[in-house]
Amino acid sequence: AGACGKKEEAKPAAPATLVTLAQAQTKDLEVLEETVGAVESIVDPRIAAEVAGRIVRVPAGAGQEVRAGQLMAVIDAQDIELARRGSLAEIHRLEALSSNQRRIVERNRRLRQSNFIAQSVLDDSLAQETALEEQISGARAALARIDRDLQKTRVVAPFDGRVETQIVIAGSYVKVGDPLFHLVASRGLRVHLPFPEGAAPKLRVGQPVRLTTPTSPEQPVLGRIEDIKPMIGAANRALDAIVRVDNLPGWKPGASVN
């Protein structure tokens, strides 16, 4: 009976739950698609011989960096120099004949004024003077072509770049048009990024791309996709996303790119 008279003890209150409120927002989430591609040069011509001859010297070798105007190869110029001497001698001969013909024309003019010769004689001397002047003009044009060929015996780099391939060596004989070097420019690079066909809905022209290369891994480079091309083959249905990059230190054609 005494126990029934005791009051029931109160239970401790449950601890309060902290609730943090925040305003709902929408934001873009980055979805990462990673691929390994390659760098190529937009400008990568084959430097060819513009005159025929034997290669005397090749100062530039494969893998060497060259500056615009730097000497890369020398073609034997002896035959061209001999042709130049002959052309100069022909010009001097024609100039001597022309000088003598001018004196004849002046004498014939005086004789014609005194009616000692017919007009036809004066006309013939004037025609010969004109013909000699035309021959001198043609000989000088031929000399200019020889001088141009003489300059072409010194093969120089047309732009800053790197010698990708050295095709000739000293002692080789080359004809006009024979390739000497494969030169790639360090400026104007194009990156090819292959993606599986399933990634097509996620790719679009103008999309930003972060690029890194083992030759310059310190800082990613931001570019944009400028074109997307299919690469369809018997066992391949990939896409080629093309990104152009310019003037990047450490970036070289042929390097891999993430």
Secondary structure, DSSP 8 states (H G I E B T S, - for coil): -TGGGS------------------------------EEEEES---EEE-SS-EEEEE----TT-EE-TT-EEEEE--HHHHHHHHHHHHHHHHHHHHHHHHHHHHHHHHHHHHTTSS-HHHHHHHHHHHHHHHHHHHHHHHHHHHHHHHHHHTEEE-SSSEEEEEE---TT-EE-TT-EEEEEEESSSEEEEEEE-GGGGGG--TT-EEEEEETTEEEEEEEEEEEEEEEEEETTEEEEEEEEEE-S-TT--TT-EE-
